[in-house]
Amino acid sequence: MSAPLRLMAVHAHPDDESSKGAATMARYVREGVEVLVCTLTGGERGSVLNPKMDRPEIVANIGEVRRAEMARAREILGVEQRFMGFIDSGLPESEEEELPEGCFGLQKLEDASAPLVAAVREFRPHVIITYDDDGGYPHPDHIMTNKVSVEAFEAAGDPDRYPDAGEPWQPLKLYYQMGFTKERFEALHEVMTERGLGSPYSDWISRWEDRPAKWPVTTRVPCGDYFQIRDEALLAHATQVDPEGFWFVCPRELQEEIWPTEDYHLARSLVDTELPEDDLFAGIHADDVEPACH
């Protein structure tokens, strides 16, 4: 039996894995791929975004609550998951607001990257998915997540770097998640408007008017059949996701019809592949697949 393919998804906070690439992971897991989510912080400074969960006992124990939510989402998706041990930076209300001492966003790059390099060398992924260099949106933890993901991709295979982090392993492809694109929201907005459903996406679309796409979509992974699993994983993060809120305004059946993919930008590749792709493992052959050490 050949060794399985392995995918690592690197995220800033618990719940990010369920809102960004969850259906992709659910599909690959059920096709026999080993998937590991690396969550860099515990989400300790996250706000309670679901009014029904905004209670004193929840707020007082938000770190523990979010870990329990992550455990449930992990089970739903069928993935492995590890916390990398850093403290949430919180989302500053202004550019002048300083980040709290000791938070993830203030770590030196090598200190922030070392646990992820060790995880890469242990899990030995063929593909890593993460955020672009803007973080998907300008949260300091998301921006730092991009930096440490790129660092880990480039350093994990070099025996001279991070010598205490395990035996070297070189991932073959690095992707940026491109789930929140103007093209996608315009398509859903148009159809919802045509069908008289009302659209929540006007404000989102307007944000892109003066912001041209920085990273083109290179890879669209068909995974509409797994949107229900994605939604169930999202709902597991009850403090962060309002069941009656933005995430669920567009009917799932319409999403499956109009935009049944999750989209990515191929940022690094050490294998030959033809663009556009419909598979994160395109170009990776049996000779590239070695057993994991874990």
SEKE-594326 format. One line per 3 residues: for each residue x, z, y of N, C-alpha, C. Coordinates in nm, 2 decimals. Layout:
<rs>
X,Z,Y,X,Z,Y,X,Z,Y; ... .
</rs>
This chain:
<rs>
0.09,0.00,-0.12,0.00,0.00,0.00,0.09,0.00,0.12; 0.06,-0.09,0.22,0.14,-0.10,0.34,0.11,0.02,0.43; 0.21,0.06,0.51,0.19,0.17,0.61,0.08,0.13,0.71 .
0.01,0.23,0.76,-0.10,0.20,0.86,-0.04,0.17,1.00; -0.11,0.09,1.08,-0.08,0.08,1.22,-0.10,0.21,1.29; -0.03,0.24,1.40,-0.05,0.36,1.47,-0.06,0.33,1.62 .
-0.16,0.40,1.68,-0.19,0.39,1.82,-0.19,0.52,1.89; -0.12,0.53,2.00,-0.12,0.65,2.08,-0.18,0.63,2.22; -0.28,0.72,2.25,-0.34,0.71,2.38,-0.30,0.83,2.46 .
-0.25,0.81,2.58,-0.19,0.91,2.67,-0.29,0.94,2.78; -0.33,1.06,2.80,-0.43,1.09,2.90,-0.40,1.22,2.98; -0.45,1.23,3.10,-0.42,1.34,3.19,-0.50,1.46,3.15 .
-0.63,1.45,3.12,-0.71,1.57,3.11,-0.81,1.55,2.99; -0.86,1.65,2.93,-0.96,1.64,2.83,-1.09,1.58,2.90; -1.14,1.48,2.84,-1.26,1.40,2.88,-1.21,1.26,2.92 .
-1.08,1.24,2.96,-1.03,1.11,3.00,-1.03,1.02,2.87; -1.00,1.07,2.76,-1.00,0.99,2.64,-1.13,0.93,2.60; -1.24,1.00,2.65,-1.38,0.96,2.61,-1.43,0.86,2.72 .
-1.38,0.86,2.83,-1.42,0.77,2.94,-1.34,0.64,2.95; -1.22,0.64,2.88,-1.13,0.53,2.90,-1.07,0.49,2.76; -1.13,0.39,2.70,-1.08,0.34,2.58,-1.13,0.41,2.45 .
-1.24,0.48,2.47,-1.29,0.56,2.35,-1.34,0.47,2.24; -1.42,0.36,2.28,-1.47,0.27,2.18,-1.36,0.20,2.11; -1.26,0.16,2.18,-1.14,0.10,2.12,-1.08,0.19,2.01 .
-1.06,0.31,2.04,-1.01,0.41,1.95,-1.10,0.42,1.83; -1.23,0.44,1.86,-1.33,0.46,1.75,-1.32,0.34,1.65; -1.31,0.22,1.71,-1.31,0.10,1.62,-1.18,0.10,1.54 .
-1.07,0.12,1.60,-0.94,0.12,1.52,-0.94,0.22,1.41; -0.98,0.35,1.45,-0.98,0.45,1.35,-1.06,0.41,1.22; -1.18,0.35,1.25,-1.26,0.31,1.13,-1.21,0.19,1.06 .
-1.11,0.12,1.12,-1.05,0.01,1.05,-0.92,0.05,0.98; -0.89,0.18,0.99,-0.77,0.23,0.91,-0.65,0.26,1.00; -0.66,0.24,1.13,-0.55,0.27,1.22,-0.54,0.42,1.24 .
-0.42,0.48,1.24,-0.40,0.62,1.28,-0.39,0.62,1.43; -0.47,0.71,1.49,-0.48,0.72,1.64,-0.45,0.87,1.68; -0.36,0.88,1.77,-0.33,1.01,1.83,-0.35,1.01,1.98 .
-0.43,1.10,2.03,-0.45,1.12,2.17,-0.36,1.24,2.22; -0.27,1.21,2.32,-0.19,1.31,2.38,-0.25,1.34,2.52; -0.30,1.47,2.53,-0.36,1.51,2.65,-0.26,1.60,2.73 .
-0.22,1.55,2.84,-0.10,1.61,2.91,-0.14,1.75,2.97; -0.26,1.77,3.02,-0.29,1.90,3.08,-0.42,1.95,3.01; -0.45,2.08,3.04,-0.57,2.14,2.98,-0.70,2.12,3.07 .
-0.68,2.06,3.18,-0.80,2.04,3.27,-0.85,2.17,3.34; -0.75,2.27,3.35,-0.79,2.40,3.40,-0.84,2.41,3.54; -0.81,2.31,3.62,-0.86,2.31,3.76,-0.97,2.21,3.78 .
-1.02,2.15,3.68,-1.13,2.06,3.69,-1.26,2.13,3.74; -1.34,2.06,3.82,-1.47,2.11,3.86,-1.57,2.09,3.75; -1.68,2.17,3.76,-1.79,2.15,3.67,-1.88,2.05,3.73 .
-1.89,1.93,3.67,-1.96,1.82,3.73,-2.10,1.80,3.67; -2.14,1.88,3.58,-2.28,1.88,3.52,-2.35,2.00,3.57; -2.45,1.98,3.66,-2.52,2.10,3.72,-2.57,2.20,3.62 .
-2.61,2.15,3.50,-2.66,2.25,3.40,-2.56,2.34,3.34; -2.43,2.30,3.36,-2.32,2.38,3.31,-2.25,2.46,3.42; -2.30,2.45,3.54,-2.23,2.52,3.65,-2.28,2.66,3.65 .
-2.23,2.74,3.56,-2.26,2.88,3.55,-2.14,2.97,3.56; -2.15,3.09,3.61,-2.03,3.18,3.63,-1.95,3.19,3.51; -2.01,3.21,3.39,-1.93,3.23,3.27,-1.85,3.11,3.23 .
-1.91,2.99,3.26,-1.84,2.87,3.23,-1.72,2.85,3.33; -1.75,2.87,3.46,-1.64,2.85,3.56,-1.53,2.94,3.53; -1.56,3.07,3.49,-1.45,3.17,3.47,-1.36,3.14,3.35 .
-1.41,3.06,3.26,-1.34,3.03,3.14,-1.32,2.88,3.12; -1.31,2.80,3.23,-1.31,2.66,3.22,-1.21,2.60,3.13; -1.09,2.66,3.13,-0.98,2.61,3.04,-1.02,2.62,2.89 .
-1.07,2.73,2.85,-1.11,2.75,2.71,-1.23,2.66,2.68; -1.32,2.65,2.77,-1.44,2.56,2.75,-1.40,2.42,2.73; -1.31,2.37,2.81,-1.27,2.23,2.81,-1.19,2.20,2.68 .
-1.12,2.30,2.63,-1.05,2.28,2.50,-1.15,2.27,2.39; -1.25,2.35,2.39,-1.36,2.34,2.29,-1.43,2.21,2.30; -1.46,2.16,2.42,-1.52,2.03,2.44,-1.43,1.92,2.38 .
-1.30,1.93,2.40,-1.20,1.83,2.35,-1.21,1.83,2.20; -1.22,1.95,2.14,-1.22,1.96,1.99,-1.34,1.88,1.94; -1.45,1.89,2.00,-1.57,1.83,1.96,-1.56,1.67,1.98 .
-1.51,1.63,2.09,-1.49,1.49,2.12,-1.39,1.43,2.02; -1.29,1.50,1.99,-1.19,1.45,1.89,-1.25,1.43,1.76; -1.34,1.52,1.72,-1.41,1.51,1.59,-1.50,1.39,1.59 .
-1.57,1.36,1.70,-1.66,1.25,1.71,-1.59,1.12,1.70; -1.48,1.11,1.77,-1.40,0.98,1.77,-1.32,0.96,1.64; -1.29,1.07,1.58,-1.21,1.06,1.45,-1.06,1.05,1.47 .
-1.01,1.09,1.59,-0.87,1.08,1.62,-0.80,1.21,1.60; -0.67,1.21,1.59,-0.59,1.32,1.61,-0.57,1.35,1.76; -0.54,1.47,1.80,-0.52,1.50,1.94,-0.43,1.62,1.96 .
-0.35,1.62,2.06,-0.26,1.73,2.09,-0.25,1.75,2.24; -0.25,1.87,2.28,-0.22,1.91,2.42,-0.07,1.91,2.44; -0.02,1.86,2.55,0.12,1.86,2.58,0.17,1.98,2.66 .
0.07,2.06,2.70,0.11,2.19,2.75,0.13,2.21,2.90; 0.09,2.11,2.98,0.10,2.12,3.12,-0.03,2.17,3.19; -0.01,2.22,3.31,-0.12,2.28,3.39,-0.18,2.17,3.48 .
-0.31,2.16,3.48,-0.38,2.06,3.57,-0.34,2.09,3.71; -0.32,1.98,3.79,-0.29,1.99,3.93,-0.40,2.00,4.02; -0.53,1.97,3.97,-0.64,1.97,4.06,-0.64,1.84,4.14 .
-0.75,1.81,4.20,-0.76,1.69,4.29,-0.76,1.73,4.44; -0.65,1.71,4.51,-0.65,1.75,4.65,-0.76,1.69,4.73; -0.81,1.76,4.83,-0.92,1.71,4.91,-0.87,1.63,5.03 .
-0.74,1.63,5.05,-0.68,1.55,5.16,-0.53,1.53,5.12; -0.47,1.43,5.19,-0.33,1.40,5.16,-0.24,1.51,5.20; -0.28,1.59,5.30,-0.20,1.70,5.35,-0.20,1.82,5.26 .
-0.30,1.83,5.17,-0.31,1.95,5.08,-0.20,1.95,4.98; -0.13,2.06,4.97,-0.02,2.07,4.87,-0.07,2.10,4.73; 0.00,2.05,4.63,-0.03,2.08,4.50,0.01,2.22,4.46 .
-0.06,2.29,4.37,-0.02,2.42,4.33,0.11,2.43,4.26; 0.18,2.53,4.28,0.31,2.55,4.22,0.30,2.55,4.07; 0.39,2.48,4.00,0.40,2.48,3.86,0.31,2.38,3.79 .
0.23,2.30,3.87,0.13,2.21,3.81,0.20,2.08,3.75; 0.13,2.01,3.68,0.19,1.89,3.61,0.24,1.79,3.72; 0.16,1.77,3.82,0.20,1.67,3.92,0.33,1.70,3.99 .
0.38,1.82,3.99,0.51,1.86,4.05,0.63,1.87,3.96; 0.61,1.84,3.83,0.72,1.85,3.74,0.82,1.74,3.76; 0.95,1.77,3.73,1.05,1.67,3.73,1.02,1.57,3.61 .
1.05,1.44,3.64,1.01,1.34,3.54,1.06,1.37,3.40; 1.18,1.41,3.38,1.24,1.44,3.25,1.17,1.56,3.19; 1.13,1.66,3.26,1.06,1.78,3.21,0.92,1.74,3.17 .
0.86,1.66,3.25,0.72,1.61,3.22,0.72,1.52,3.10; 0.82,1.44,3.08,0.82,1.34,2.98,0.87,1.39,2.84; 0.95,1.50,2.84,1.01,1.54,2.71,0.91,1.57,2.60 .
0.80,1.64,2.62,0.70,1.66,2.51,0.64,1.53,2.46; 0.62,1.43,2.55,0.56,1.31,2.51,0.67,1.22,2.43; 0.79,1.23,2.47,0.90,1.16,2.40,0.90,1.22,2.26 .
0.89,1.35,2.25,0.90,1.41,2.11,0.78,1.37,2.03; 0.66,1.36,2.09,0.54,1.32,2.02,0.55,1.17,1.97; 0.61,1.09,2.06,0.63,0.95,2.02,0.72,0.94,1.90 .
0.83,1.02,1.90,0.93,1.01,1.79,0.87,1.07,1.66; 0.78,1.16,1.67,0.72,1.22,1.55,0.61,1.13,1.50; 0.52,1.08,1.59,0.40,1.00,1.54,0.44,0.86,1.52 .
0.54,0.81,1.59,0.59,0.67,1.57,0.48,0.56,1.59; 0.42,0.56,1.71,0.32,0.46,1.74,0.38,0.32,1.76; 0.30,0.22,1.72,0.34,0.08,1.74,0.29,0.04,1.88 .
0.18,0.10,1.93,0.12,0.07,2.06,0.09,0.20,2.13; 0.11,0.20,2.26,0.07,0.31,2.35,-0.02,0.25,2.46; -0.13,0.33,2.48,-0.22,0.29,2.60,-0.22,0.41,2.70 .
-0.22,0.37,2.82,-0.22,0.47,2.93,-0.28,0.41,3.06; -0.25,0.47,3.17,-0.31,0.43,3.30,-0.20,0.34,3.37; -0.25,0.26,3.47,-0.16,0.19,3.55,-0.09,0.28,3.65 .
0.00,0.22,3.73,0.08,0.30,3.82,0.00,0.36,3.94; -0.12,0.33,3.95,-0.21,0.39,4.05,-0.29,0.50,3.98; -0.27,0.52,3.85,-0.34,0.62,3.78,-0.48,0.59,3.74 .
-0.52,0.46,3.77,-0.66,0.43,3.76,-0.74,0.47,3.88; -0.72,0.59,3.93,-0.76,0.64,4.06,-0.65,0.74,4.10; -0.64,0.77,4.23,-0.52,0.84,4.27,-0.52,0.99,4.25 .
-0.55,1.03,4.13,-0.53,1.18,4.10,-0.39,1.20,4.06; -0.33,1.30,4.12,-0.18,1.32,4.09,-0.15,1.33,3.94; -0.23,1.38,3.86,-0.21,1.39,3.72,-0.21,1.26,3.65 .
-0.30,1.17,3.70,-0.31,1.04,3.64,-0.19,0.95,3.68; -0.14,0.97,3.80,-0.02,0.89,3.84,0.10,0.94,3.76; 0.11,1.07,3.75,0.22,1.13,3.67,0.21,1.08,3.52 .
0.09,1.07,3.47,0.07,1.03,3.33,0.12,0.89,3.31; 0.10,0.80,3.41,0.17,0.67,3.40,0.32,0.68,3.40; 0.37,0.76,3.48,0.52,0.77,3.49,0.58,0.82,3.36 .
0.52,0.93,3.30,0.57,0.98,3.18,0.55,0.89,3.06; 0.44,0.81,3.06,0.41,0.72,2.95,0.51,0.60,2.95; 0.54,0.55,3.07,0.65,0.45,3.08,0.78,0.50,3.04 .
0.81,0.62,3.09,0.94,0.69,3.05,0.95,0.70,2.90; 0.85,0.75,2.84,0.85,0.77,2.69,0.86,0.64,2.62; 0.79,0.54,2.67,0.80,0.41,2.60,0.95,0.36,2.61 .
1.01,0.37,2.72,1.14,0.32,2.74,1.25,0.40,2.68; 1.23,0.53,2.67,1.33,0.63,2.63,1.33,0.67,2.48; 1.21,0.66,2.42,1.20,0.72,2.29,1.28,0.65,2.18 .
1.31,0.52,2.20,1.40,0.45,2.11,1.55,0.46,2.13; 1.59,0.53,2.24,1.73,0.54,2.28,1.78,0.67,2.23; 1.88,0.67,2.14,1.93,0.79,2.08,2.01,0.87,2.18 .
2.05,0.81,2.29,2.13,0.88,2.40,2.04,0.96,2.49; 1.91,0.93,2.49,1.82,1.00,2.58,1.73,1.10,2.51; 1.71,1.21,2.57,1.63,1.32,2.51,1.68,1.35,2.36 .
1.81,1.38,2.35,1.87,1.40,2.22,1.81,1.51,2.14; 1.74,1.60,2.20,1.67,1.71,2.13,1.53,1.69,2.09; 1.48,1.57,2.11,1.34,1.54,2.09,1.31,1.46,1.96 .
1.40,1.46,1.87,1.37,1.40,1.74,1.44,1.27,1.72; 1.42,1.21,1.60,1.48,1.08,1.57,1.42,0.97,1.65; 1.50,0.88,1.71,1.45,0.77,1.79,1.34,0.69,1.72 .
1.25,0.64,1.81,1.15,0.55,1.76,1.11,0.46,1.88; 1.10,0.33,1.86,1.07,0.24,1.97,0.93,0.18,1.95; 0.83,0.22,2.04,0.70,0.15,2.03,0.72,0.01,2.07 .
0.62,-0.08,2.03,0.64,-0.22,2.05,0.56,-0.27,2.16; 0.45,-0.21,2.20,0.36,-0.26,2.31,0.31,-0.14,2.39; 0.30,-0.16,2.52,0.25,-0.06,2.62,0.14,-0.13,2.70 .
0.02,-0.07,2.70,-0.10,-0.12,2.77,-0.14,-0.03,2.88; -0.19,-0.09,2.99,-0.27,-0.01,3.09,-0.41,-0.03,3.07; -0.49,0.07,3.08,-0.64,0.06,3.06,-0.70,0.00,3.19 .
-0.79,-0.10,3.17,-0.85,-0.17,3.28,-1.00,-0.16,3.27; -1.05,-0.05,3.24,-1.20,-0.04,3.22,-1.28,-0.04,3.34; -1.22,0.00,3.46,-1.30,0.00,3.58,-1.26,-0.11,3.67 .
-1.30,-0.23,3.64,-1.27,-0.35,3.71,-1.39,-0.40,3.79; -1.36,-0.47,3.90,-1.47,-0.53,3.98,-1.54,-0.63,3.90; -1.48,-0.71,3.82,-1.54,-0.81,3.74,-1.65,-0.75,3.65 .
-1.61,-0.64,3.58,-1.70,-0.58,3.49,-1.83,-0.52,3.56; -1.80,-0.45,3.67,-1.91,-0.39,3.74,-2.00,-0.49,3.81; -1.94,-0.60,3.86,-2.02,-0.71,3.92,-2.12,-0.77,3.81 .
-2.06,-0.79,3.69,-2.15,-0.85,3.58,-2.26,-0.76,3.55; -2.24,-0.63,3.53,-2.34,-0.53,3.50,-2.44,-0.52,3.62; -2.39,-0.52,3.74,-2.47,-0.51,3.86,-2.57,-0.62,3.87 .
-2.52,-0.74,3.84,-2.60,-0.86,3.86,-2.72,-0.86,3.75; -2.68,-0.83,3.63,-2.79,-0.83,3.53,-2.89,-0.72,3.55; -2.84,-0.60,3.59,-2.94,-0.49,3.61,-3.03,-0.52,3.73 .
-2.98,-0.59,3.83,-3.06,-0.63,3.94,-3.16,-0.73,3.90; -3.11,-0.83,3.83,-3.20,-0.94,3.78,-3.32,-0.89,3.70; -3.29,-0.78,3.62,-3.39,-0.73,3.53,-3.47,-0.62,3.59 .
-3.45,-0.59,3.72,-3.53,-0.49,3.79,-3.50,-0.35,3.75; -3.38,-0.33,3.70,-3.35,-0.19,3.65,-3.29,-0.11,3.77; -3.25,-0.17,3.88,-3.18,-0.10,3.98,-3.03,-0.08,3.93 .
-2.94,-0.09,4.03,-2.80,-0.08,3.99,-2.73,0.03,4.06; -2.65,0.11,3.99,-2.57,0.22,4.06,-2.43,0.17,4.10; -2.40,0.04,4.09,-2.27,-0.01,4.11,-2.23,-0.06,4.24 .
-2.32,-0.07,4.34,-2.29,-0.13,4.47,-2.17,-0.06,4.54; -2.17,0.07,4.54,-2.06,0.14,4.60,-1.93,0.12,4.53; -1.93,0.11,4.40,-1.81,0.08,4.32,-1.76,-0.05,4.36 .
-1.84,-0.15,4.36,-1.80,-0.29,4.39,-1.74,-0.30,4.53; -1.80,-0.23,4.63,-1.76,-0.24,4.77,-1.62,-0.18,4.78; -1.58,-0.09,4.69,-1.44,-0.03,4.70,-1.33,-0.14,4.67 .
-1.37,-0.24,4.60,-1.27,-0.35,4.56,-1.26,-0.46,4.67; -1.35,-0.46,4.77,-1.35,-0.57,4.86,-1.22,-0.60,4.93; -1.15,-0.49,4.96,-1.02,-0.51,5.03,-0.90,-0.46,4.94 .
-0.93,-0.46,4.81,-0.83,-0.42,4.72,-0.82,-0.52,4.60; -0.73,-0.62,4.62,-0.72,-0.72,4.51,-0.67,-0.66,4.38; -0.70,-0.71,4.27,-0.66,-0.66,4.14,-0.51,-0.67,4.13 .
-0.45,-0.56,4.10,-0.30,-0.55,4.09,-0.26,-0.59,3.95; -0.33,-0.56,3.85,-0.29,-0.59,3.71,-0.40,-0.67,3.65; -0.37,-0.80,3.61,-0.47,-0.88,3.55,-0.50,-0.83,3.41 .
-0.63,-0.85,3.37,-0.67,-0.82,3.23,-0.60,-0.92,3.14; -0.53,-0.88,3.04,-0.47,-0.97,2.94,-0.53,-0.96,2.81; -0.61,-0.85,2.78,-0.65,-0.82,2.65,-0.79,-0.76,2.65 .
-0.88,-0.82,2.58,-1.02,-0.77,2.57,-1.05,-0.73,2.43; -1.07,-0.61,2.40,-1.09,-0.56,2.26,-1.24,-0.55,2.23; -1.30,-0.63,2.15,-1.44,-0.62,2.11,-1.47,-0.49,2.05 .
-1.56,-0.41,2.11,-1.59,-0.28,2.05,-1.73,-0.23,2.09; -1.82,-0.33,2.12,-1.95,-0.29,2.16,-2.02,-0.21,2.05; -1.99,-0.23,1.93,-2.06,-0.16,1.82,-2.02,-0.01,1.82 .
-1.92,0.02,1.90,-1.88,0.16,1.90,-1.91,0.23,2.03; -1.99,0.17,2.11,-2.03,0.23,2.24,-2.11,0.36,2.22; -2.19,0.36,2.11,-2.26,0.49,2.09,-2.17,0.60,2.06 .
-2.07,0.58,1.98,-1.97,0.68,1.95,-1.90,0.72,2.08; -1.86,0.63,2.16,-1.80,0.66,2.29,-1.89,0.75,2.37; -2.02,0.72,2.38,-2.12,0.80,2.46,-2.13,0.94,2.40 .
-2.13,0.95,2.27,-2.14,1.08,2.21,-2.02,1.17,2.24; -1.90,1.10,2.24,-1.78,1.17,2.28,-1.78,1.22,2.42; -1.83,1.13,2.51,-1.84,1.17,2.65,-1.93,1.29,2.67 .
-2.05,1.29,2.60,-2.14,1.40,2.61,-2.09,1.53,2.56; -1.99,1.52,2.47,-1.92,1.64,2.42,-1.85,1.72,2.53; -1.81,1.64,2.64,-1.75,1.71,2.75,-1.86,1.75,2.85 .
-1.93,1.85,2.81,-2.06,1.88,2.88,-2.03,1.93,3.03; -1.91,1.99,3.05,-1.89,2.04,3.19,-1.86,1.92,3.28; -1.81,1.81,3.23,-1.76,1.70,3.31,-1.86,1.58,3.32 .
-1.96,1.58,3.23,-2.05,1.46,3.22,-2.19,1.50,3.22; -2.26,1.46,3.32,-2.41,1.48,3.34,-2.48,1.38,3.26; -2.56,1.42,3.16,-2.63,1.32,3.08,-2.73,1.24,3.16 .
-2.77,1.29,3.28,-2.86,1.21,3.36,-2.78,1.14,3.48; -2.65,1.14,3.47,-2.57,1.09,3.58,-2.52,0.95,3.56; -2.42,0.91,3.64,-2.37,0.78,3.66,-2.34,0.71,3.53 .
-2.27,0.78,3.44,-2.22,0.72,3.31,-2.33,0.65,3.23; -2.46,0.70,3.24,-2.56,0.66,3.15,-2.67,0.59,3.22; -2.65,0.54,3.34,-2.76,0.47,3.41,-2.78,0.33,3.35 .
-2.67,0.27,3.32,-2.68,0.13,3.26,-2.71,0.15,3.11; -2.82,0.09,3.06,-2.85,0.10,2.92,-2.74,0.06,2.83; -2.71,0.13,2.72,-2.61,0.09,2.63,-2.63,-0.05,2.57 .
-2.75,-0.08,2.54,-2.78,-0.21,2.48,-2.74,-0.32,2.58; -2.76,-0.30,2.70,-2.72,-0.40,2.80,-2.57,-0.42,2.81; -2.50,-0.30,2.81,-2.36,-0.31,2.81,-2.30,-0.38,2.69 .
-2.36,-0.36,2.57,-2.32,-0.43,2.45,-2.35,-0.58,2.46; -2.45,-0.62,2.53,-2.48,-0.76,2.55,-2.39,-0.83,2.65; -2.37,-0.76,2.76,-2.31,-0.83,2.88,-2.16,-0.81,2.88 .
-2.11,-0.69,2.83,-1.97,-0.66,2.84,-1.93,-0.58,2.72; -1.92,-0.64,2.60,-1.90,-0.57,2.48,-1.75,-0.54,2.45; -1.66,-0.54,2.55,-1.52,-0.52,2.53,-1.47,-0.40,2.61 .
-1.36,-0.35,2.57,-1.28,-0.26,2.66,-1.15,-0.34,2.69; -1.11,-0.33,2.82,-1.01,-0.43,2.87,-0.88,-0.36,2.90; -0.77,-0.43,2.89,-0.63,-0.38,2.91,-0.54,-0.48,2.97 .
-0.43,-0.43,3.03,-0.32,-0.51,3.08,-0.20,-0.48,2.99; -0.14,-0.59,2.93,-0.02,-0.57,2.85,0.10,-0.55,2.95; 0.15,-0.43,2.96,0.25,-0.40,3.06,0.39,-0.42,3.00 .
0.41,-0.39,2.87,0.54,-0.41,2.81,0.52,-0.46,2.67; 0.60,-0.55,2.62,0.59,-0.60,2.48,0.73,-0.64,2.43; 0.76,-0.59,2.31,0.88,-0.62,2.24,0.86,-0.72,2.13 .
0.73,-0.77,2.12,0.70,-0.87,2.02,0.64,-0.99,2.09; 0.64,-1.10,2.03,0.58,-1.23,2.08,0.43,-1.22,2.06; 0.36,-1.25,2.16,0.21,-1.26,2.15,0.16,-1.36,2.25 .
0.05,-1.42,2.22,-0.01,-1.52,2.31,-0.13,-1.45,2.39; -0.13,-1.47,2.52,-0.23,-1.42,2.61,-0.33,-1.53,2.64; -0.46,-1.50,2.65,-0.51,-1.36,2.63,-0.52,-1.32,2.49 .
-0.53,-1.18,2.47,-0.54,-1.13,2.34,-0.68,-1.06,2.32; -0.72,-1.04,2.19,-0.84,-0.96,2.16,-0.81,-0.85,2.06; -0.68,-0.81,2.06,-0.63,-0.71,1.96,-0.51,-0.64,2.02 .
-0.50,-0.51,2.03,-0.39,-0.44,2.08,-0.26,-0.46,1.99; -0.29,-0.49,1.87,-0.18,-0.51,1.77,-0.14,-0.66,1.75; -0.19,-0.74,1.83,-0.15,-0.88,1.82,0.00,-0.90,1.83 .
0.06,-0.98,1.74,0.20,-1.00,1.74,0.28,-0.90,1.66; 0.22,-0.80,1.61,0.28,-0.70,1.53,0.26,-0.73,1.39; 0.37,-0.75,1.31,0.36,-0.80,1.17,0.40,-0.69,1.08 .
0.38,-0.72,0.95,0.41,-0.62,0.85,0.55,-0.57,0.85; 0.64,-0.65,0.89,0.79,-0.61,0.89,0.81,-0.51,1.00; 0.72,-0.50,1.10,0.74,-0.41,1.22,0.68,-0.27,1.18 .
0.61,-0.26,1.08,0.53,-0.14,1.05,0.60,-0.06,0.95; 0.65,0.06,0.99,0.72,0.15,0.90,0.64,0.28,0.89; 0.66,0.35,0.78,0.58,0.48,0.77,0.61,0.58,0.88 .
0.51,0.66,0.91,0.53,0.77,1.01,0.61,0.88,0.95; 0.67,0.96,1.03,0.75,1.08,0.98,0.66,1.20,0.97; 0.54,1.20,1.04,0.46,1.32,1.04,0.38,1.34,0.91 .
</rs>
